[in-house]
Amino acid sequence: MTESGKETPHSPLTRSPLLDMQDIGISFGGVPALRGANLSVAAGEVHALIGQNGAGKSTLIKILTGAYRRGSGSVRFEGREVDFRTPKQAREAGISTIYQEINLVPFRSVAENIFLGREPRRFGLIDWRAVQQRAAALLESFGLQIDVKKPVGRYSTAIQQMVALARAVSSDAKMVIMDESTSSLDEREVELLFTVVRKLRDDGRAVIFVSHRLDELYALCDRVTVMRDGQTVAQSTMAEMDKLQLVTTMLGRTLAAVVQDDTAARETNLARRGKQMIATTHLSAHPKVSDVSLEVHAGEAVGLAGLLGSGRTETMRLMFGADPLERGSLTIGGETVALKSPQDAIARGLAYLTEDRKAEGIVPELSVRDNLTLVCLRTLAKNGVVDVKKQQAIVDRFIASLGIKLRSPDQPIRELSGGNQQKVLLARWLAAEPSLLLLDEPTRGIDVGAKADVAKIVRELRDAGLAVLLSASELEELTAVADRAVVIRDGRTVAELNGVDMSETAIMDAIAYGGDGHSQLADAAQTANAAHIADALEGDRHGA
């Protein structure tokens, strides 16, 4: 608050919130997804809701919008207790959601999409002239002049976002939730969208803005709520939480812990690494990857670091031929290649362990045996008939070497724990004898013991001469395995950290400030180290 008593645009929430969610809890199958989550949003503010994958953001939004029923806690909207049982009830109350995948009817006109189901009528019939005039006027208030009679599918993603916003405004929405709405937009389109969002704020509407792009949060949002592991861990104005604090809070690593972990020199494996196995130069594929350059050598593990949404997964998919490359080059074994499919990548010795084990990894109804040998099945077959003895030998070898716990190789893989499923998928690729292993979040969704097992396996593979590119959200896990780190932010390589220079400190610094030379975290580390030394000397004097 100012001395005059007026609230500044970036001051903490001091007036009654439009939305107040307190102590929200929900469980799925006995496993808590939210525990004591809180969210308070005022009218006339843009509020950032952020957190890593699995933090609970989407679950909290689904409870608010009636898609899920909360198990505990309270939700107040406009000062009264609410319990929306369907998304329709939430919309009727004035809460509109715009998802990353825009929910429009592409072959219908812009005007039809804006007023779909709420068309103005005359003499019982839809007044199409009124529909078109109101749609055009609404978009013009956003500074957008387009032909509202054209199908919305003919317009760019940015224009479609504006149409979705116009639909929310036309329904008198008091709160608009924008879930990763800028993920597929370019810089010019993002600024156009921001102009509209600011207008909504100035008109007194509340906007909940979900994004992982730090620069966007600071350019647009007034306050922020940070979630981690199903809980609200921080609520602050954007002005009072700098990028460094935001990153450390999201990742769950306090500054003191990071400084303590990173003061000791790390042993490196770089001196004995082998030849270059793969290299990317200015890799690009709109909208997620814009300029990624990296290289991986035999006998080393390289960490690919960055926040969720930074382009890590998309980079690996490009390297594996799963998505088409727009610009840049890919070199494998010293030869520039154009991969047309994952089959091309596999033929050149690449293996890719996806982050989505359930959707893109396991075949749940097949046995462990069949899942494990899926990639190398062709080499085990002769005249279309699988050599069962060879298959069993491979299965037995990897069950033993990776410590896979199971009743029988013939049991469905869906019956195994998450950690053992992950080991089976890792074994599937190792059975193909790759020279380069791409691991995207290999420890996601598995318990602590299984995480340690996977990390040990990766180190052993590296020491055996395999080239490994590892992506991980948990920096502690990444630095425990990787020899070097390549940091990407908003689809661009912003830093490469080698050997002893690679640390959680340096990685978070690059994530927060984009490798622009600003190093608040390093300064903080020096300060903390100096204080630690001073305390130690003081202790010695007292001890003497």
KOLROMI-561259 format. One record per atom (N, C-alpha, C): x negated, y negated, z. Coordinates in steps of 0.001 Angstrom, whole numbers, plus 500000, padded with zeros to 6 digits. Layout:
XYZ/...
***
This chain:
499164501199500000/500000500000500000/499129498751500000/499581497706499337/498877496435499366/499319495659500600/498624494517500865/498970493720502026/500393493190501923/500869492971500709/502227492470500523/503284493531500729/502811494782500901/503758495872501138/504203496578499889/503756496127498717/504128496768497461/503217497960497201/503804498999496690/503032500206496407/502294500054495091/500995500340495091/500199500255493872/500460501481493021/500156501414491708/500464502546490827/499801503842491255/498637503759491888/497907504982492222/497858505217493730/498771504635494472/498767504827495919/499414506153496271/499168506682497480/499813507931497891/501326507763497929/502019508888497905/503473508862497914/503964508412499288/504557507218499358/505038506693500627/506557506577500649/507190506597499464/508646506531499429/509205507946499365/510520508054499523/511164509365499489/510957510007498125/510523511260498092/510261511896496794/511547512251496062/511473512220494735/512577512716493917/512690514226494083/511509514893494100/511435516344494293/510563516638495500/511038517529496360/510256517923497520/510402519429497725/509349520180497389/509324521633497587/508379521919498752/508889522613499771/508102522855500970/508085524334501335/506867524832501631/506662526204502148/507307527259501256/507142527109499943/507750528048498989/506987529364498992/507728530448499104/507127531773499065/507926532713498184/507236533625497522/507895534649496700/506934535808496532/507472537027496491/506651538226496301/507223539050495162/506336539779494487/506733540702493430/506183542076493776/507084543031493973/506639544361494337/505878544399495650/506260543533496567/505593543484497863/504311542685497879/503872542184496709/502636541396496622/502993539907496568/502508539106497540/502850537675497535/502268536968496313/503126536211495618/502667535383494493/502526533930494920/503373533513495857/503284532179496456/503403532328497965/502598531549498679/502636531569500144/502489530139500650/503587529558501073/503514528204501617/503105527162500605/503644527242499370/503308526263498326/504171525014498482/503559523853498281/504250522574498421/504059521733497166/505079520931496840/504985519998495718/505971518861495944/505462517634495985/506309516451496143/506019515481495006/507071515057494316/506923514185493151/507918513033493270/507441511819493021/508301510638493101/508827510268491726/509938509556491711/510428508975490463/509432507910490007/509232507806488703/508329506796488182/506867507115488360/506506508402488384/505096508785488435/504845509973487512/503601510070487042/503142511252486311/502288512047487283/502719513266487568/502098514078488615/501423515295487995/500122515440488209/499373516580487684/499547517787488596/499850518941488011/499904520209488732/498857521113488103/497806521433488854/496689522153488252/496248523324489118/495473524197488520/494936525377489189/494493526375488156/493628527281488552/493152528302487636/494255529306487315/493992530215486399/494942531255486038/495277532085487275/496567532299487528/496976533067488694/497113532245489957/496932530926489845/497010530079491036/498445529950491545/499431530109490659/500821530036491071/501609528892490465/500990528138489549/501674526979488948/502955527399488228/502842528375487338/503997528794486545/505090529366487430/504712530109488450/505699530689489360/506454529594490096/505727528572490546/506364527461491247/507340526730490325/506942526515489077/507815525845488114/509057526695487825/508880528005487720/510015528887487438/511000528916488600/510491528783489826/511395528688490976/512173527379490923/511471526301490604/512127524991490511/513213524987489452/512945525608488300/513878525545487167/514893526692487136/514933527510488191/515967528524488295/515678529840487614/514478530007487057/514131531285486418/513829532359487462/513276531965488622/513017532868489737/513767532374490971/514139533301491856/514726532936493139/513635533003494200/513475531923494929/512440531882495959/512782532815497110/511738533310497781/511942534164498944/512025533367500226/511351532212500257/511367531370501451/511083529939501055/511302529022501997/511027527622501763/512260526846501333/512067525564501065/513187524701500703/512837523849499490/513867523520498705/513725522642497543/514769521540497660/514306520302497660/515213519150497690/514985518322496427/516092517965495778/516027517145494572/517021516010494731/516544514797494541/517351513600494772/517911513563496193/517119514054497134/517497513967498539/518416515040499048/518834515971498184/519730517028498655/519133518404498386/519487519343499261/519010520723499130/519603521355497874/518744521994497057/519223522653495843/518679524073495782/519389524920495076/518967526310494864/519486526744493504/518757526304492451/519193526601491092/519079528092490816/520161528659490317/520178530096490036/519902530413488573/519969529383487723/519680529564486299/518985528313485776/518201528430484702/517613527235484076/518672526228483642/519867526701483265/520935525799482855/521337524876483998/521433525433485219/521779524606486380/520726523534486621/519453523905486447/518378522923486632/518478521816485590/518749522176484334/518889521168483274/520053520235483565/521181520804484006/522354519988484303/522102519031485464/521166519417486362/520832518558487499/519846517461487114/519268517568485904/518346516530485440/516897516928485366/516595518245485311/515220518734485213/515039519405483859/514165518863483038/513931519390481693/512487519858481577/512273521001480916/510936521571480786/510534521670479319/509317521215479023/508751521340477680/507539522261477780/507648523425477173/506604524433477294/505559524271476201/504434524985476411/503350524961475431/503863525427474067/504653526494474073/505296526958472849/506630526210472734/506707525248471837/507839524333471777/509119525083471427/510142524863472232/511406525577472063/512367524758471204/512085524713469908/512950524024468951/513397525018467877/514431524635467138/514906525463466022/514313524877464743/513277525497464189/512490524861463116/513269524521461855/514300525316461500/515011525053460246/516155524058460428/516436523686461690/517432522645461946/516768521274461878/517555520224461625/516999518884461501/516515518352462850/515727517287462780/515249516626464003/516443516186464847/517425515552464203/518600515052464930/519379516192465575/519550517289464852/520279518435465402/519566518999466622/518230519081466564/517479519625467683/517597518753468926/517644517452468734/517717516547469883/519053516680470609/520141516850469860/521471516870470478/522130518249470426/521345519292470214/521890520645470071/522735521030471296/524003521333471045/524904521718472124/525531520543472842/525099519324472483/525625518115473138/525981517059472081/526354517498470917/526613516586469805/527817515673470094/527666514384469802/528830513483469933/529915513892468930/531176513801469358/532285514263468519/533295513140468266/534000513314467176/535066512385466813/536225513186466249/537383513019466883/538570513793466502/538305515297466568/537495515702467551/537214517122467757/536119517689466884/535596516892465958/534546517353465052/533232516638465366/532114517297465028/530806516684465259/530663515441464389/530294514332465025/530070513076464309/528606513034463881/528325513539462674/526942513676462225/526259512318462056/527017511321461632/526410509991461502/525936509484462860/526739509675463892/526352509252465242/525148510052465729/525143511353465430/524008512197465820/522713511641465232/522739511353463955/521533510880463272/521127509483463718/522115508592463915/521793507234464341/521195507225465746/521770508002466661/521264508043468031/519870508672468082/519656509716467283/518344510369467249/517289509405466727/517612508687465655/516654507740465069/516342506621466055/517377506120466739/517173505031467698/516314505490468874/516548506706469326/515787507236470452/514311507391470093/514021507928468915/512634508100468482/511963506756468206/512735505795467711/512178504454467489/511782503800468807/512517504107469885/512148503575471201/510826504146471673/510422505297471086/509113505892471352/508049505346470399/508460504469469489/507524503952468493/507349504887467326/508343505758467079/508236506779466041/509365506599465033/509000506400463775/509988506248462717/509812507387461715/510723508341461774/510677509496460872/512083509770460357/512167510604459326/513452510994458770/514050512089459655/515079511728460416/515661512677461375/516539513723460691/516741513583459367/517538514564458648/516711515770458208/515386515611458230/514500516703457790/514404517794458862/514176519056458440/513962520127459413/512757519817460295/512881520057461578/511811519712462511/510556520538462235/510729521726461645/509595522593461358/508640522020460324/509082520991459573/508213520380458560/507248519355459161/507480519007460414/506641517999461063/505520518646461875/504511517839462200/503362518307462966/503778518691464380/502874519402465062/503138519799466451/503348518579467341/502589517521467096/502728516308467908/504124515717467761/504638515645466520/505980515113466297/507016516011466974/506798517316466903/507730518241467549/507750518039469064/506571517714469639/506537517412471067/507381516177471365/507304515169470491/508105513959470674/509602514283470597/509958515164469672/511362515555469534/511833516261470811/510977517133471354/511323517822472598/511485516826473749/510610515811473788/510739514771474802/512023513966474595/512327513653473346/513547512901473048/514777513689473481/514746514993473281/515872515830473715/516048515749475226/514904515760475963/514966515657477416/515551514312477842/515101513247477183/515578511909477524/517064511765477192/517481512333476061/518883512209475642/519824512920476597/519308513889477328/520136514619478291/520084513978479675/519526512741479719/519425511985480979/518587512722482021/517522513371481563/516635514074482496/515970513076483436/516012513392484703/515350512549485702/513913512998485910/513645514270485562/512288514828485698/511980515675484474/510804515465483895/510357516241482742/509097516999483134/509099518310482919/507934519148483190/507261519462481869/505977519117481746/505228519344480513/504127520361480787/504304521561480251/503398522671480520/502408522835479365/501180522363479547/500118522469478536/500576521903477189/501231520761477227/501824520201476008/500790519657475027/499549519430475470/498536518859474578/497568519899474037/497790521170474370/496794522193474045/496567522355472546/497576522027471730/497428522214470280/497383520886469531/497121519780470234/497102518469469601/495686517945469445/495468517125468405/494173516472468273/494180515176469082/493045514473469083/492880513307469953/493904512210469652/494145511941468379/495100510891468004/496513511280468431/496869512543468246/498202513009468618/498398512982470130/497331513298470866/497406513255472327/497712511842472803/497036510862472230/497257509474472647/498687509027472328/499217509496471201/500606509187470845/501559509769471886/501308511001472280/502141511647473294/502034510920474621/500815510515474998/500614509810476265/501394508495476301/501457507814475156/502203506557475089/503667506782475463/504227507866474973/505623508192475267/505788508571476737/504845509355477253/504930509782478659/504855508572479587/503979507639479256/503881506423480081/505187505633480043/505846505633478896/507127504937478794/508176505612479679/508167506936479695/509091507660480569/508848507276482027/507579507207482413/507226506817483781/507712505401484070/507479504492483138/507883503099483343/509402502947483404/510117503890482782/511578503873482841/512113504492484128/511201504947485007/511615505486486295/511778506985486344/511402507677485257/511505509141485264/510222509743485856/510355510924486408/509195511645486932/508709512636485880/507396512785485774/506804513741484834/505820514622485600/506027515930485532/505047516890486056/504217517350484872/502903517110484940/502017517343483802/501035518460484161/501170519594483465/500289520744483683/499242520771482586/497974520672482956/496895520677481974/495595521065482657/494645521579481863/493317521894482382/492256520956481829/492693519953481079/491750519001480513/491565517842481485/490414517785482119/490184516815483194/490339515379482714/489799515072481541/489873513697481050/491328513258480871/492181514179480426/493593513848480254/494248513543481588/493910514310482605/494506514101483924/494209512704484439/492942512275484287/492546510964484799/493061509826483927/493302510104482662/493817509065481761/495308508827481960/496032509837482437/497492509773482432/498143509835483812/497587510630484715/498323510991485933/498054510039487096/499063509890487949/498954509051489141/498491509863490350/499084511061490510/498717511909491647/498517513335491156/497969514177492046/497654515547491664/497951516500492815/498467517668492463/498603518791493392/497767519934492839/496885520471493680/496000521565493269/496452522855493949/496608523913493150/496998525217493689/495886526231493494/495794527143494432/494821528242494336/495356529431495121/495336530600494493/495769531842495143/497162531731495748/498087531089495018/499468531024495454/499762529995496521/498802529143496820/498982528141497853/498629526753497335/499224525724497931/498829524347497653/497615524032498523/496499523701497895/495260523480498646/494860522013498695/495505521161497883/495182519731497931/496297518930497281/496592517761497854/497491516777497265/496855515407497451/496724514650496357/495974513408496432/496349512507495258/495985511233495370/496037510378494192/494857510745493305/494976510493492018/493866510758491115/492677509856491459/492979508643491887/491904507692492191/491071508126493374/491663508898494282/490955509307495505/490272510659495372/490428511336494246/489774512637494047/489001512590492736/487674512534492814/486892512474491587/486818513847490924/486233513884489728/486211515121488957/485490516245489686/484428515887490371/483675516885491119/484543517544492183/485245516746492976/486126517284494005/487232518130493394/487754517697492250/488824518429491591/488352519816491168/487161519888490580/486629521170490120/486346522098491293/485680521578492329/485342522435493475/486604522904494194/487623522061494245/488878522453494893/489591523528494088/489627523383492763/490258524390491910/489568525740492024/488238525708492065/487470526951492076/487323527540493469/487662526756494495/487586527276495857/486187527355496403/485320526473495924/483933526445496394/483673525085497010/483494525035498322/483215523759498969/481816523298498602/481611521988498659/480308521426498313/479219521983499201/479519522122500495/478508522628501426/478081524047501074/479082524886500701/478770526273500351/477951526344499082/478315525500498098/477583525496496835/476139525076497048/475934524015497813/474582523526498074/473747524597498761/474351525267499739/473613526281500482/473215527445499579/474143527868498696/473867529008497826/472818528699496769/472757527436496337/471955527111495170/470583526532495487/470199526454496765/468913525856497075/467762526806496771/467987528099496928/466916529070496679/466751529301495172/465498529486494752/465206529768493338/465748531143492969/466323531254491776/466904532518491334/465913533283490474/465919534600490676/465099535453489832/465719535512488439/464903535466487428/465438535512486062/464942536735485311/465679537034484280/465366538177483437/464900537737482051/464655536424481914/464398535874480592/463054536283480003/462067536507480855/460708536765480354/460634538033479512/461500538995479798/461401540269479084/462572540519478132/463305539453477790/464415539654476874/463894539950475476/464729540585474671/464316541005473339/464751540037472253/464991540564471076/465307539730469915/466716539160470012/466926538121469251/468252537504469209/469239538465468552/470370538707469260/471374539624468731/472510538874468035/472880537724468575/473961536942467977/473727535467468262/474156534630467334/474063533184467524/475232532519466808/475796531497467449/476841530693466807/476322529270466671/476658528631465566/476254527246465319/477483526431464949/477825525468465810/478970524562465585/480249525331465252/480490526383465999/481680527206465801/482932526365466029/483908526492465119/485098525647465231/486315526346464652/487431526226465382/488736526698464909/489796525939465693/490459525009465039/491465524158465684/492598525017466252/493137524680467454/492808523484468253/491884523763469442/491584525024469734/490904525362470987/489389525262470930/488782525494469756/487325525479469634/486935524429468611/486057523492469024/485700522410468104/484210522339467802/483360522853468708/481912522794468440/481167523603469494/481062524901469270/480380525778470224/479142526392469579/477998526165470208/476739526766469760/476114527523470927/475728528770470681/475084529580471714/474336530729471055/473503531405471838/472827532594471346/472648533579472495/472601534861472147/472420535913473140/471354536882472615/470412537226473486/469319538132473116/469520539505473751/468845540484473189/468854541824473769/468232541769475163/468821542490476102/468267542555477445/468548541341478306/469549540549477962/469923539417478814/471437539319478912/471880538729480013/473295538446480207/473477536934480233/474315536435479347/474584534997479262/475991534742479760/476137533791480674/477441533449481193/478080532350480359/479353532529480019/480115531510479304/481045530869480334/480717529649480726/481415528996481835/482311527866481350/483358527606482103/484296526530481781/485620526807482454/486406525778482645/487712525952483249/488647526695482307/489729527214482876/490758527824482055/491253526803481031/491347527214479765/491769526304478711/490625525594478022/489385525884478445/488229525211477851/487848525780476496/488352526982476182/488032527600474896/487148528824474994/486973529355476206/486096530522476368/486627531734475621/487888532080475882/488478533252475229/488514533081473717/488895531900473268/488990531647471824/487624531760471147/486555531339471850/485203531475471305/484840532934471126/485139533749472133/484827535182472029/485631535851470915/486882535458470762/487704536035469700/487153535679468323/486641534467468175/486006534083466908/484755534918466660/483977535127467712/482748535906467574/483029537362467222/484219537840467615/484578539235467376/485406539413466105/485665538333465383/486433538436464148/487920538590464366/488397538357465606/489825538514465895/490625537323465405/489984536150465285/490634534947464769/489780534380463642/490395533718462667/489620533183461541/488798531959461941/487576531906461436/486668530784461687/486915529691460652/487038528446461120/487272527329460191/485974526675459750/485084526415460716/483788525791460416/482722526414461286/481456526137460916/480331526683461665/479879528013461105/478873528585461746/478328529854461251/478080530824462395/478079532104462026/477860533194462969/476747534078462427/475718534290463247/474578535104462843/474474536319463748/474412537498463149/474279538745463910/473039539479463424/472125539749464350/470895540440463991/470066539697462966/470132538362462999/469360537551462072/470017537305460737/471216537860460519/471917537711459239/473211536919459440/473395535887458624/474632535108458687/475764535934458099/476846536077458860/477934536966458449/479261536219458470/480234536765457767/481608536257457780/482506537427458172/482839537508459443/483650538615459934/485109538396459547/485684539370458879/487073539259458450/488036539945459407/487488540771460310/488344541510461238/487495542074462367/488116542510463472/487362543183464523/486639544430464029/487196545081463011/486525546269462463/485154545904461915/485046544730461270/483747544265460783/482782544054461940/483284543490463048/482442543224464212/481968544527464839/482871545490464963/482502546789465552/481443547472464702/481592547381463381/480628547996462475/479243547389462625/479172546132463121/477892545460463308/477403545543464755/478041546393465543/477538546650466890/478118545793467990/479238545098467720/479863544261468737/480977545016469450/481175544691470709/482274545232471504/482893544090472288/484218544108472446/484917543003473093/485912543532474125/485637543242475390/486543543609476476/487445542413476763/488725542527476379/489652541412476476/489993541077477926/490409539822478151/490802539413479503/492167539959479882/493012540276478903/494368540750479179/494386542267479076/494031542912480177/493892544358480184/495194545070479823/496314544590480337/497579545296480142/498130545110478733/498054543888478208/498659543621476899/497754544003475738/496425543850475897/495520544045474769/494461545114475009/494507545771476165/493471546735476498/493962548170476532/494620548519477624/495044549908477792/496248550240476920/496370551519476585/497608552053475999/498248552855477123/499192552267477858/499615552793479158/500111554235479166/500770554658478112/501342556008478111/500337557075477691/499195556656477122/498181557639476728/497330558030477934/496676559151477818/495836559656478909/494559558838479030/493880559031480145/492571558410480336/491623558871479237/491690560155478914/490826560723477877/491021559997476539/492263559846476137/492542559221474843/492196557736474846/492474557060475963/492129555646476064/490625555441475990/489876556283476656/488426556116476723/487758556335475370/488283557242474582/487625557590473312/488298556952472100/489143555971472327/489928555382471246/489056554777470151/487994554048470532/487163553360469547/486290554341468756/485776555362469435/484846556295468765/485542557537468229/486892557502468197/487645558690467794/487286559150466389/487036558196465491/486728558555464106/485443559367464008/484468559041464848/483192559778464811/483314561166465440/484396561369466206/484601562673466855/485443563618466000/485972563096464893/486882563898464069/486184564411462814/486584565576462415/486106566170461164/487329566710460429/487500566197459218/488684566558458409/489981566269459162/489956565180459938/491155564765460654/491404565469461962/490490566369462354/490672567130463595/489602566710464600/490015566309465799/489088565837466825/488349567018467439/487023566864467573/486207567863468251/486417567689469751/487236568536470331/487643568386471737/486446568509472670/485487569367472352/484326569545473226/483482568272473277/483244567663472122/482482566410472092/483228565305472834/484542565259472618/485348564260473307/485259564434474820/485368565681475281/485322565942476714/483954565600477295/482894565841476531/481547565531477005/481385564031477223/481917563240476286/481848561776476425/482657561312477634/483848561861477784/484719561476478901/484062561819480225/483531563010480340/482879563439481593/481681562554481915/480909562208480878/479699561400481099/480038560029481665/481038559381481094/481352558030481547/482152558008482843/482947559027483085/483629559111484380/482596559188485499/481540559963485239/480484560106486250/479618558857486347/479185558325485213/478238557212485241/478868555912485735/480157555710485467/480828554487485900/481608554664487196/481642555878487708/482332556119488976/483828555906488882/484442556380487797/485894556220487608/486627557228488497/487524556724489332/488258557584490258/489623557923489659/489885559226489531/491127559684488921/491388561121489308/492633561581489124/492946562985489406/492437563875488287/492709563399487057/492368564204485889/492252563288484675/491368563615483730/491300562830482485/492589562862481695/493470563812482002/494718563941481262/495851563097481844/495654562463482992/496728561651483559/496852560333482814/498055559778482722/498235558488482033/497390557402482688/496793556558481883/495916555519482420/496691554516483278/498001554382483041/498793553439483827/498833553812485305/498521555062485631/498552555505487024/497286555124487782/496250554683487082/494996554303487733/495090552893488311/494240552601489278/494159551245489812/493606550308488743/493790549000488962/493296548023488001/491800548128487780/491051548336488852/489603548451488729/489180549651487914/489856550782488110/489508551986487355/489975551891485908/491096551217485668/491498550959484284/490427550140483568/489897549130484270/488872548283483663/487617549092483349/487263550012484211/486090550855483959/486309551755482740/487537552240482574/487846553065481402/487690552240480124/488172550998480146/488043550144478968/486580549819478674/485799549614479725/484371549383479536/483710550623478942/484097551792479455/483563553048478926/483945553248477469/485158552813477107/485618552930475712/484641552257474761/484184551057475146/483268550325474272/481844550879474348/481435551302475523/480077551851475648/479939553147474863/481043553878474750/481003555131473982/480731554871472508/481021553658472053/480753553288470660/479310552833470462/478525552817471529/477108552449471511/476871551083470863/477427550029471443/477259548681470876/475897548103471212/475507547060470493/474289546329470810/474603545019471518/475863544555471398/476291543328472060/477658543549472687/477780543166473961/479012543356474704/479585541997475082/480811541708474607/481521540482474957/482520540822476056/482333540248477237/483181540549478387/483952539297478792/485262539315478596/486093538165478915/486838538431480223/486413537755481288/487010537923482622/487095539402483011/485960540118483053/486003541563483298/486463541951484698/486459541010485656/486863541361487023/488243540813487385/488969540288486419/490293539720486718/491260540820487135/491947540597488240/493000541506488667/492526542803489272/491265542859489720/490777544074490372/490260543719491757/490170544722492642/489818544435494026/488326544161494183/487934543768495393/486567543341495651/485561544454495381/485904545681495807/484990546795495591/484764547067494119/485855547027493338/485743547263491898/484969546134491218/485118544909491716/484359543788491164/482865544027491327/482472544481492508/481057544754492755/480556545869491842/481398546880491618/481018547986490731/480806547491489299/481724546650488811/481611546140487447/480362545276487297/480089544423488299/478893543583488251/477632544437488210/477599545500488991/476441546404489019/476261547080487654/477370547499487052/477309548148485744/476760547185484688/477230545934484722/476773544938483744/475274544694483883/474792544581485117/473346544384485329/472543545572484803/473050546763485007/472357547963484527/472331548008482999/473431547619482368/473471547581480907/472487546554480364/472431545404481005/471462544376480608/470042544898480745/469744545527481860/468392546036482102/468025547151481134/469051547821480588/468811548880479610/468625548322478199/468724546992478054/468465546371476762/469672545874476008/470868546026476580/472073545560475906/472186544043476033/472695543391475012/472979541947475074/474395541774475595/474577540879476578/475879540703477220/476242539215477241/477459538895476769/478028537553476922/479227537702477846/479173537028478993/480140537227480063/480882535942480367/482208535988480324/483036534846480711/483680535147482052/483668534171482970/484274534367484283/484703533040484868/485871533027485498/486346531823486176/485638531638487504/485330532749488167/484661532688489463/483167532484489239/482683531290489544/481272530976489294/480335531841490121/480762532225491302/479932533080492142/479664534414491453/480681534956490778/480517536210490054/479639536012488824/479826534905488136/479055534652486914/477568534496487226/477238533690488248/475830533456488561/475165534688489175/475964535608489700/475387536829490265/474914537783489184/475417537619487960/475092538546486869/474275537886485768/474619536645485407/474047536015484212/472644535469484452/471830535513483411/470480534927483430/470514533481482956/471415533199482030/471604531841481524/473096531540481517/473434530256481405/474838529870481311/475019528846480205/476037529049479405/476466528062478414/477800527517478905/477873526212479098/479085525588479628/479859524940478494/481146525280478385/481982524649477370/483127523906478055/483487522807477430/484557521959477959/485344521421476775/486662521596476807/487529521150475716/487036521654474367/486582522915474338/486184523538473087/484816523176472574/483999522500473403/482658522085472973/481599522574473946/480435522911473418/479292523207474274/478788521898474861/478755521810476195/478313520575476841/477017520756477617/476598522012477859/475347522232478587/474896523668478411/473565523854478437/472973525189478506/471980525185479655/472170526108480579/471379526137481804/470592527437481844/469272527318481992/468396528483481898/467769528835483240/467694530136483516/466916530628484641/467231529962485956/466177529406486590/466333528808487907/467182527541487863/467337526942486676/468169525746486559/469655526084486549/469975527370486371/471370527770486360/471849528010487783/472904527342488161/473452527479489505/474900527048489475/475631527391490519/477009526919490623/477046525394490617/476050524796491280/475954523338491332/475899522749489932/474955523231489133/474744522672487800/475932522957486881/476533524141487015/477669524489486167/478860523581486461/479164523401487737/480293522540488095/480036521099487693/478779520684487774/478424519329487353/478736519148485860/478359520160485047/478596520087483602/480094520148483286/480841520980484040/482280521067483822/482953519734484142/482522519119485237/483166517882485686/482833516696484804/481560516604484386/481125515396483696/480724515627482244/480881516854481756/480688517111480338/479259517002479859/478279517218480757/476885517189480342/476410515828479913/477018514749480486/476633513398480063/475515512805480909/474906513654481724/473785513190482519/474169512743483910/475495512585484143/475956512184485460/475891513398486377/475245513304487497/475029514475488334/475274514158489795/476525513900490128/476863513638491512/476595514846492392/476865516035491848/476697517233492637/475231517475492955/474355517228491970/472932517392492221/472458516396493279/472976515142493200/472628514147494208/473092514599495581/474303515168495612/474832515639496883/473995516784497434/473515517643496532/472671518753496959/471384518242497582/470769517237496938/469543516665497487/469792516070498867/470913515351499000/471248514748500287/471438515815501352/472186516886500972/472443517956501926/471158518670502317/470267518881501336/469000519536501637/468158518682502577/468135517377502320/467369516486503177/467904516524504604/469236516537504725/469840516595506051/469520517917506736/469518518998505941/469211520319506494/467777520363507029/466853519786506252/465450519762506683/465282518925507945/465988517773507977/465902516913509145/466441517619510388/467548518351510229/468106519097511361/467141520163511848/466490520824510864/465541521872511233/464356521303512012/463833520159511539/462707519521512238/463102519090513635/464334518554513725/464818518119515037/464938519313515976/465401520448515421/465504521657516234/464149522149516698/463142522054515809/461802522477516182/461251521627517327/461506520297517242/461005519424518296/461629519771519636/462953520022519623/463635520375520869/463152521728521375/462895522631520409/462408523952520819/461033523879521445/460205522939520906/458860522797521463/458914522238522874/
***
